[in-house]
Amino acid sequence: MKRPTRHLSCVHALVFTAVTAVTIAACSGDPGATSTAEPTPTDSTTSIVDQLLTPTESAAPTAYPSATDLAQIANYVALWYESGGEEQITGVRGEAEAVYSHHDDDFWFIDFSRLFDQVHEAQEYPPIPDRKTQAAWSAALKHVNNGGGDVFNATRFGTAQSQSAERAKQEAQGWKELAEGIKGLKAVEARLHRTFGLDPLTAP
């Protein structure tokens, strides 16, 4: 079951929309320009709003933000997380774990519709405004989607007893990849906590 979506104030919604556009442009440049320092959240929402609402003549960044921008990136990530991003992560993880719970069961039918819907929604959601975290998030979603797809395709025509050797191999690979995706989702949650100090906003 999907959790109710949080609603931002008008200002936060405006900031989040603008931040997404700025971050996508920033992340499209040279990946070698990253800094090894980790961002730390700061309370600079007012200055962020001022910058986003003030027209400038400067061109879009040609490289990923430098170390001087890491504090702002941390604020953007926190805004992404608190405005619905956390629900996307926990939603995909919950559906993936529900499907994976049938790994050792001899089910003739497993409902994948909610998992695929949740993954699609997460893939369409704005990206995480931190390049490393977004890369891990995208990879986890890909594993979950591909793994679930393999299991679905291998089992939709009957039980394990009627499977061909090829479909049995496909199913085994699917379960393995689905487990890798769940592991990746947990890693994303751990990075958000470790790097940005973000904890789950909803009960498990």
Solvent accessible surface area in square Angstrom, and as a share of the most:
residue,aa,sasa,rsa
1,M,192,0.86
2,K,117,0.50
3,R,81,0.30
4,P,118,0.74
5,T,88,0.51
6,R,73,0.26
7,H,166,0.74
8,L,55,0.28
9,S,65,0.42
10,C,118,0.71
11,V,77,0.44
12,H,69,0.31
13,A,45,0.35
14,L,86,0.43
15,V,5,0.03
16,F,23,0.09
17,T,93,0.54
18,A,26,0.20
19,V,0,0.00
20,T,20,0.12
21,A,64,0.50
22,V,64,0.37
23,T,14,0.08
24,I,90,0.46
25,A,34,0.27
26,A,3,0.02
27,C,40,0.24
28,S,90,0.58
29,G,24,0.23
30,D,83,0.43
31,P,80,0.50
32,G,67,0.64
33,A,43,0.33
34,T,46,0.27
35,S,35,0.22
36,T,137,0.80
37,A,56,0.43
38,E,91,0.41
39,P,6,0.03
40,T,88,0.51
41,P,68,0.43
42,T,62,0.36
43,D,139,0.72
44,S,29,0.19
45,T,55,0.32
46,T,102,0.60
47,S,46,0.30
48,I,5,0.03
49,V,23,0.13
50,D,81,0.42
51,Q,100,0.45
52,L,44,0.22
53,L,102,0.51
54,T,78,0.45
55,P,127,0.80
56,T,97,0.56
57,E,178,0.80
58,S,92,0.59
59,A,95,0.74
60,A,68,0.53
61,P,69,0.43
62,T,121,0.70
63,A,31,0.24
64,Y,19,0.07
65,P,25,0.16
66,S,59,0.38
67,A,57,0.44
68,T,124,0.72
69,D,50,0.26
70,L,19,0.09
71,A,37,0.29
72,Q,42,0.19
73,I,7,0.03
74,A,0,0.00
75,N,21,0.11
76,Y,20,0.08
77,V,0,0.00
78,A,18,0.14
79,L,20,0.10
80,W,0,0.00
81,Y,10,0.04
82,E,79,0.35
83,S,11,0.07
84,G,3,0.03
85,G,0,0.00
86,E,3,0.01
87,E,20,0.09
88,Q,14,0.06
89,I,1,0.01
90,T,23,0.13
91,G,13,0.13
92,V,0,0.00
93,R,69,0.25
94,G,38,0.37
95,E,26,0.12
96,A,0,0.00
97,E,65,0.29
98,A,54,0.42
99,V,6,0.04
100,Y,66,0.25
101,S,76,0.49
102,H,50,0.22
103,H,73,0.32
104,D,131,0.68
105,D,67,0.35
106,D,90,0.46
107,F,98,0.41
108,W,192,0.68
109,F,118,0.49
110,I,20,0.10
111,D,75,0.39
112,F,6,0.03
113,S,60,0.39
114,R,123,0.45
115,L,1,0.00
116,F,57,0.24
117,D,88,0.46
118,Q,9,0.04
119,V,1,0.00
120,H,111,0.49
121,E,64,0.29
122,A,2,0.02
123,Q,92,0.41
124,E,122,0.55
125,Y,51,0.19
126,P,44,0.27
127,P,40,0.25
128,I,2,0.01
129,P,2,0.01
130,D,9,0.05
131,R,65,0.24
132,K,103,0.44
133,T,0,0.00
134,Q,45,0.20
135,A,61,0.47
136,A,38,0.30
137,W,4,0.01
138,S,50,0.32
139,A,48,0.37
140,A,2,0.01
141,L,6,0.03
142,K,128,0.54
143,H,61,0.27
144,V,0,0.00
145,N,55,0.28
146,N,57,0.29
147,G,0,0.00
148,G,0,0.00
149,G,18,0.17
150,D,37,0.19
151,V,0,0.00
152,F,67,0.28
153,N,51,0.26
154,A,2,0.02
155,T,23,0.13
156,R,132,0.48
157,F,138,0.58
158,G,27,0.26
159,T,46,0.27
160,A,62,0.48
161,Q,143,0.63
162,S,84,0.54
163,Q,36,0.16
164,S,60,0.39
165,A,90,0.70
166,E,140,0.63
167,R,82,0.30
168,A,43,0.33
169,K,156,0.66
170,Q,56,0.25
171,E,32,0.14
172,A,63,0.49
173,Q,90,0.40
174,G,0,0.00
175,W,12,0.04
176,K,145,0.61
177,E,31,0.14
178,L,0,0.00
179,A,34,0.27
180,E,81,0.36
181,G,0,0.00
182,I,17,0.08
183,K,135,0.57
184,G,20,0.19
185,L,0,0.00
186,K,94,0.40
187,A,55,0.43
188,V,0,0.00
189,E,38,0.17
190,A,48,0.37
191,R,29,0.11
192,L,1,0.00
193,H,103,0.46
194,R,163,0.60
195,T,13,0.07
196,F,1,0.01
197,G,55,0.53
198,L,17,0.08
199,D,75,0.39
200,P,88,0.55
201,L,80,0.40
202,T,34,0.20
203,A,81,0.63
204,P,168,1.06
